[in-house]
Amino acid sequence: MPEQPTRPRPAGTIKIGTIAGSDVLVSSSWFLVAGLIAIIIAPAVENAQPGLGAWKYLAGFAFAVILYLSVLLHEASHAIMARRYGFPVSSITLHFLGGMTAIEGEARTARQEFFIAVVGPLTSIAVGLLALLVRPFTPDGLLLMAVDGLAGANLLVGALNLVPGLPLDGGRVLKSLVWKVGGDPHRGTLVAGWGGRVTAVAVMAWPLLQGRLLDDEPDILDFALAFIVAAFLWSGSTAAMASARMRRRLPDLVARRLVRPALAVPGDLPLAEAVRRAQEAGAGSIVTATSAGEPVGIVNEAALAAMPEDRRPWVQVSSVARTLETGLRLPADIHGDDLVMAISRTPATEYLLVEADGSVLGVLSTADVDRAFRGADH
């Protein structure tokens, strides 16, 4: 697997290492939840190990670290499986609600979707079962408390993540099953998205049911936590459904159909002359090239429009051209998801489309891609 390119770290995160070539980041929100965990379980720490005094809060913080290390294992399993299928994984981020693995690209088959999704909950369940296995051999005190906490938390996380609703892993499992049966990944996402919305409503209703079913009156913290989790589920499922509706239109985006004929000119040619030749040739774009005909740059449409006409005879065409760096040359047959991913990896306003034999087909403008995409929506 090639080395991943260096990426800017998201604001509010700290890099603590790498796993399987992916940056491991900790969000600033994690420290807040770790502090809350330390405060909430401090009484239990005091019961397990009396006489600690203020050190009980440090022990509680250490428990939060151990707990999130198991979350890291959960996310790392997603990353390792994704990389096994050839998907780049830019980062693993731990935050207050758990973790997130940034996998670039979409699963190409239902099988890939299933295994990338299910491996996380299975890892959590395995950690929980392992903790249960070592429990009989664990001495009383803080160590036993940590083992019990790991067992309960990981079994709960594993089970809850298998709930069939996006953005939970179980939602992706449901998506893969619908995809496998019906052959349409987008329908699978929509079904799993509705599963996520139903789950969000159920979470909001839980504090009320808690009082009736368990005879345990909820407090303000129960309602606040339910609201946060429900909002996370609802927004995640809604975003996934919107993405599915968008991706249904992606097959209509074919670069070859959107190409603009390009005229190759020397970089030192006066801009006015280059524009005159392009108009005469009926070309929609201008490419700068070496004396051997090798393209080296693409004239930026916005920069050309901003150049006053009375100055164009006195400036070289290369002054309004962007050098053809890595990512600005695209295969002429690129389309759909691959086209969108290529544009997102190297943002630009124009790209050079190249045939399989190396010859230049023309220039692709992102403005044309955007118009085609919007047109496919109607």
C-alpha positions as semicolon CSV with decimal commas, in nm:
position;residue;x (nm);y (nm);z (nm)
1;M;0,000;0,000;0,000
2;P;0,152;0,337;-0,100
3;E;0,212;0,605;0,159
4;Q;-0,081;0,836;0,221
5;P;-0,031;1,200;0,126
6;T;0,014;1,447;0,410
7;R;-0,318;1,610;0,490
8;P;-0,401;1,914;0,697
9;R;-0,526;1,816;1,043
10;P;-0,887;1,919;1,115
11;A;-0,921;2,211;1,352
12;G;-0,962;2,118;1,716
13;T;-0,782;1,783;1,691
14;I;-0,451;1,648;1,819
15;K;-0,255;1,375;1,643
16;I;-0,143;1,102;1,884
17;G;-0,003;0,849;1,638
18;T;-0,081;0,633;1,334
19;I;-0,249;0,298;1,280
20;A;-0,221;0,111;0,949
21;G;-0,089;0,428;0,787
22;S;-0,380;0,641;0,911
23;D;-0,348;0,939;1,146
24;V;-0,505;0,885;1,488
25;L;-0,661;1,212;1,602
26;V;-0,825;1,313;1,930
27;S;-1,090;1,584;1,919
28;S;-1,089;1,853;2,184
29;S;-1,442;1,738;2,272
30;W;-1,296;1,409;2,393
31;F;-1,125;1,581;2,687
32;L;-1,463;1,717;2,795
33;V;-1,629;1,377;2,794
34;A;-1,324;1,217;2,960
35;G;-1,353;1,472;3,240
36;L;-1,724;1,400;3,275
37;I;-1,656;1,027;3,292
38;A;-1,394;1,087;3,562
39;I;-1,644;1,288;3,769
40;I;-1,937;1,050;3,717
41;I;-1,752;0,733;3,813
42;A;-1,551;0,890;4,096
43;P;-1,796;0,753;4,360
44;A;-1,760;0,401;4,213
45;V;-1,381;0,439;4,222
46;E;-1,403;0,542;4,588
47;N;-1,612;0,233;4,665
48;A;-1,371;0,004;4,480
49;Q;-1,060;0,158;4,637
50;P;-1,142;0,365;4,949
51;G;-0,908;0,637;5,066
52;L;-0,788;0,766;4,728
53;G;-0,910;1,118;4,792
54;A;-0,864;1,344;4,489
55;W;-0,674;1,065;4,313
56;K;-1,009;0,901;4,241
57;Y;-1,062;1,155;3,965
58;L;-0,730;1,064;3,806
59;A;-0,832;0,698;3,825
60;G;-1,161;0,789;3,658
61;F;-0,975;0,972;3,382
62;A;-0,751;0,666;3,334
63;F;-1,065;0,455;3,296
64;A;-1,189;0,693;3,026
65;V;-0,856;0,649;2,843
66;I;-0,883;0,270;2,863
67;L;-1,242;0,283;2,743
68;Y;-1,151;0,494;2,442
69;L;-0,858;0,267;2,360
70;S;-1,119;-0,003;2,300
71;V;-1,310;0,246;2,082
72;L;-0,985;0,296;1,893
73;L;-0,964;-0,081;1,834
74;H;-1,319;-0,068;1,697
75;E;-1,230;0,210;1,453
76;A;-0,892;0,059;1,363
77;S;-1,068;-0,260;1,253
78;H;-1,276;-0,053;1,009
79;A;-0,956;0,112;0,880
80;I;-0,766;-0,215;0,838
81;M;-1,054;-0,382;0,655
82;A;-1,102;-0,079;0,428
83;R;-0,733;-0,071;0,340
84;R;-0,746;-0,444;0,273
85;Y;-1,000;-0,366;0,001
86;G;-0,778;-0,090;-0,138
87;F;-0,949;0,217;0,009
88;P;-0,728;0,495;0,148
89;V;-0,805;0,583;0,511
90;S;-0,690;0,934;0,596
91;S;-0,762;0,938;0,968
92;I;-0,926;0,786;1,275
93;T;-1,076;1,047;1,507
94;L;-1,185;0,993;1,866
95;H;-1,456;1,236;1,979
96;F;-1,714;1,270;2,253
97;L;-1,963;1,030;2,093
98;G;-1,703;0,764;2,015
99;G;-1,496;0,750;1,700
100;M;-1,499;0,804;1,325
101;T;-1,290;0,645;1,049
102;A;-1,242;0,864;0,740
103;I;-1,250;0,616;0,450
104;E;-1,206;0,769;0,104
105;G;-1,439;0,633;-0,160
106;E;-1,746;0,411;-0,151
107;A;-1,758;0,031;-0,132
108;R;-1,773;-0,117;-0,480
109;T;-1,968;-0,428;-0,377
110;A;-2,220;-0,525;-0,111
111;R;-1,964;-0,770;0,028
112;Q;-1,710;-0,493;0,084
113;E;-1,974;-0,274;0,250
114;F;-2,078;-0,558;0,480
115;F;-1,733;-0,655;0,602
116;I;-1,601;-0,299;0,643
117;A;-1,909;-0,220;0,854
118;V;-1,954;-0,536;1,059
119;V;-1,592;-0,575;1,167
120;G;-1,620;-0,278;1,407
121;P;-1,907;-0,408;1,623
122;L;-1,758;-0,758;1,616
123;T;-1,429;-0,617;1,748
124;S;-1,611;-0,442;2,033
125;I;-1,800;-0,759;2,119
126;A;-1,476;-0,957;2,110
127;V;-1,311;-0,711;2,351
128;G;-1,613;-0,736;2,581
129;L;-1,607;-1,117;2,576
130;L;-1,232;-1,121;2,638
131;A;-1,285;-0,897;2,942
132;L;-1,549;-1,140;3,071
133;L;-1,306;-1,431;3,025
134;V;-1,035;-1,268;3,236
135;R;-1,279;-1,141;3,500
136;P;-1,267;-1,456;3,721
137;F;-0,889;-1,417;3,746
138;T;-0,893;-1,043;3,820
139;P;-0,830;-0,926;4,179
140;D;-1,084;-0,704;4,352
141;G;-1,044;-0,329;4,345
142;L;-0,982;-0,083;4,064
143;L;-0,858;-0,351;3,825
144;L;-1,179;-0,550;3,857
145;M;-1,380;-0,232;3,814
146;A;-1,190;-0,155;3,491
147;V;-1,244;-0,509;3,358
148;D;-1,616;-0,495;3,440
149;G;-1,640;-0,154;3,274
150;L;-1,461;-0,274;2,960
151;A;-1,683;-0,580;2,937
152;G;-2,010;-0,391;2,982
153;A;-1,917;-0,092;2,767
154;N;-1,783;-0,294;2,473
155;L;-2,069;-0,541;2,470
156;L;-2,312;-0,248;2,478
157;V;-2,124;-0,056;2,206
158;G;-2,106;-0,366;1,987
159;A;-2,476;-0,442;2,027
160;L;-2,593;-0,082;1,977
161;N;-2,374;-0,041;1,669
162;L;-2,554;-0,335;1,510
163;V;-2,888;-0,152;1,531
164;P;-2,997;-0,138;1,163
165;G;-2,995;0,236;1,104
166;L;-2,747;0,485;0,960
167;P;-2,505;0,628;1,057
168;L;-2,448;0,326;1,286
169;D;-2,246;0,032;1,156
170;G;-2,563;-0,175;1,166
171;G;-2,715;0,068;0,918
172;R;-2,432;-0,005;0,676
173;V;-2,485;-0,378;0,734
174;L;-2,854;-0,331;0,648
175;K;-2,755;-0,128;0,342
176;S;-2,527;-0,409;0,223
177;L;-2,804;-0,668;0,262
178;V;-3,059;-0,458;0,070
179;W;-2,791;-0,389;-0,190
180;K;-2,712;-0,762;-0,223
181;V;-3,078;-0,857;-0,264
182;G;-3,191;-0,571;-0,487
183;G;-2,867;-0,478;-0,661
184;D;-2,906;-0,106;-0,583
185;P;-2,670;0,047;-0,322
186;H;-2,866;0,372;-0,321
187;R;-3,190;0,197;-0,227
188;G;-2,995;0,024;0,049
189;T;-2,880;0,362;0,182
190;L;-3,233;0,502;0,176
191;V;-3,372;0,199;0,364
192;A;-3,092;0,217;0,622
193;G;-3,141;0,594;0,648
194;W;-3,505;0,547;0,744
195;G;-3,385;0,289;0,996
196;G;-3,163;0,559;1,146
197;R;-3,452;0,804;1,168
198;V;-3,672;0,546;1,342
199;T;-3,387;0,474;1,583
200;A;-3,349;0,848;1,653
201;V;-3,718;0,873;1,744
202;A;-3,686;0,566;1,968
203;V;-3,387;0,721;2,147
204;M;-3,582;1,041;2,211
205;A;-3,869;0,838;2,354
206;W;-3,647;0,621;2,575
207;P;-3,635;0,849;2,883
208;L;-4,014;0,847;2,895
209;L;-4,031;0,470;2,852
210;Q;-3,758;0,431;3,111
211;G;-3,984;0,566;3,382
212;R;-4,276;0,340;3,290
213;L;-4,095;0,016;3,206
214;L;-3,808;0,024;3,455
215;D;-3,972;0,229;3,729
216;D;-3,671;0,460;3,709
217;E;-3,765;0,823;3,677
218;P;-3,541;1,000;3,419
219;D;-3,356;1,316;3,512
220;I;-3,243;1,614;3,303
221;L;-2,917;1,438;3,213
222;D;-3,110;1,144;3,064
223;F;-3,312;1,379;2,845
224;A;-3,005;1,577;2,741
225;L;-2,812;1,264;2,646
226;A;-3,110;1,125;2,455
227;F;-3,142;1,451;2,262
228;I;-2,771;1,457;2,169
229;V;-2,770;1,096;2,050
230;A;-3,101;1,134;1,864
231;A;-2,978;1,450;1,691
232;F;-2,660;1,268;1,587
233;L;-2,860;0,976;1,445
234;W;-3,117;1,194;1,270
235;S;-2,862;1,426;1,109
236;G;-2,637;1,136;1,006
237;S;-2,918;0,936;0,850
238;T;-3,060;1,242;0,673
239;A;-2,719;1,329;0,529
240;A;-2,672;0,970;0,409
241;M;-3,012;0,973;0,239
242;A;-2,936;1,304;0,067
243;S;-2,604;1,163;-0,049
244;A;-2,776;0,852;-0,188
245;R;-3,020;1,065;-0,388
246;M;-2,726;1,266;-0,522
247;R;-2,520;0,959;-0,611
248;R;-2,809;0,817;-0,810
249;R;-2,741;1,098;-1,056
250;L;-2,366;1,044;-1,076
251;P;-2,369;0,787;-1,361
252;D;-2,492;1,068;-1,588
253;L;-2,165;1,256;-1,528
254;V;-1,936;1,135;-1,808
255;A;-1,627;1,348;-1,865
256;R;-1,604;1,264;-2,235
257;R;-1,949;1,410;-2,296
258;L;-1,854;1,736;-2,125
259;V;-1,514;1,795;-2,282
260;R;-1,427;2,128;-2,442
261;P;-1,205;2,119;-2,753
262;A;-0,868;2,266;-2,662
263;L;-0,609;2,456;-2,865
264;A;-0,244;2,403;-2,776
265;V;-0,024;2,714;-2,800
266;P;0,329;2,809;-2,685
267;G;0,339;2,955;-2,335
268;D;0,513;3,272;-2,455
269;L;0,247;3,353;-2,716
270;P;0,069;3,685;-2,653
271;L;-0,264;3,621;-2,483
272;A;-0,460;3,818;-2,742
273;E;-0,319;3,603;-3,021
274;A;-0,396;3,283;-2,831
275;V;-0,759;3,393;-2,784
276;R;-0,783;3,487;-3,153
277;R;-0,653;3,145;-3,261
278;A;-0,887;2,964;-3,022
279;Q;-1,189;3,154;-3,154
280;E;-1,084;3,084;-3,510
281;A;-1,042;2,714;-3,435
282;G;-1,369;2,694;-3,240
283;A;-1,185;2,577;-2,930
284;G;-1,345;2,622;-2,588
285;S;-1,018;2,614;-2,395
286;I;-0,650;2,691;-2,436
287;V;-0,363;2,468;-2,330
288;T;0,001;2,579;-2,315
289;A;0,249;2,331;-2,458
290;T;0,621;2,283;-2,515
291;S;0,780;2,302;-2,859
292;A;0,743;1,923;-2,873
293;G;0,368;1,953;-2,819
294;E;0,366;1,830;-2,457
295;P;0,092;2,011;-2,258
296;V;0,224;2,194;-1,951
297;G;-0,062;2,420;-1,844
298;I;-0,432;2,508;-1,878
299;V;-0,553;2,864;-1,922
300;N;-0,775;2,957;-1,632
301;E;-1,108;3,086;-1,762
302;A;-1,162;3,325;-1,469
303;A;-0,811;3,469;-1,497
304;L;-0,858;3,519;-1,871
305;A;-1,190;3,697;-1,821
306;A;-1,033;3,923;-1,558
307;M;-0,752;4,029;-1,792
308;P;-0,841;4,364;-1,962
309;E;-0,848;4,333;-2,339
310;D;-0,609;4,624;-2,387
311;R;-0,345;4,433;-2,185
312;R;-0,384;4,098;-2,359
313;P;-0,145;4,177;-2,648
314;W;0,132;4,251;-2,396
315;V;0,111;3,951;-2,162
316;Q;0,205;3,590;-2,230
317;V;-0,064;3,326;-2,229
318;S;0,130;3,138;-1,958
319;S;0,054;3,422;-1,715
320;V;-0,310;3,310;-1,693
321;A;-0,240;2,935;-1,711
322;R;-0,222;2,686;-1,424
323;T;0,063;2,440;-1,437
324;L;-0,047;2,082;-1,498
325;E;0,036;1,941;-1,156
326;T;-0,051;1,593;-1,036
327;G;-0,428;1,545;-1,035
328;L;-0,506;1,787;-1,318
329;R;-0,469;1,517;-1,585
330;L;-0,771;1,287;-1,590
331;P;-0,854;0,982;-1,805
332;A;-1,091;1,073;-2,087
333;D;-1,333;0,795;-1,984
334;I;-1,357;0,890;-1,616
335;H;-1,716;0,922;-1,493
336;G;-1,952;0,902;-1,196
337;D;-1,802;0,850;-0,850
338;D;-1,449;0,837;-0,988
339;L;-1,492;1,178;-1,152
340;V;-1,631;1,337;-0,835
341;M;-1,352;1,186;-0,622
342;A;-1,084;1,306;-0,864
343;I;-1,220;1,661;-0,854
344;S;-1,246;1,659;-0,475
345;R;-0,888;1,531;-0,435
346;T;-0,741;1,809;-0,650
347;P;-0,981;2,106;-0,658
348;A;-0,946;2,315;-0,975
349;T;-1,160;2,490;-1,233
350;E;-1,018;2,305;-1,535
351;Y;-0,870;1,960;-1,596
352;L;-0,693;1,807;-1,896
353;L;-0,862;1,495;-2,034
354;V;-0,616;1,245;-2,177
355;E;-0,687;0,938;-2,389
356;A;-0,542;0,596;-2,304
357;D;-0,271;0,643;-2,568
358;G;-0,160;0,971;-2,409
359;S;-0,317;1,203;-2,663
360;V;-0,511;1,506;-2,539
361;L;-0,890;1,493;-2,582
362;G;-0,963;1,840;-2,443
363;V;-1,037;2,031;-2,126
364;L;-1,300;1,954;-1,862
365;S;-1,443;2,253;-1,676
366;T;-1,589;2,202;-1,329
367;A;-1,852;2,459;-1,421
368;D;-1,970;2,223;-1,697
369;V;-1,969;1,931;-1,453
370;D;-2,179;2,131;-1,208
371;R;-2,430;2,229;-1,479
372;A;-2,457;1,869;-1,598
373;F;-2,512;1,746;-1,244
374;R;-2,782;2,003;-1,177
375;G;-2,944;1,918;-1,507
376;A;-2,954;1,550;-1,413
377;D;-3,158;1,644;-1,107
378;H;-3,452;1,753;-1,318
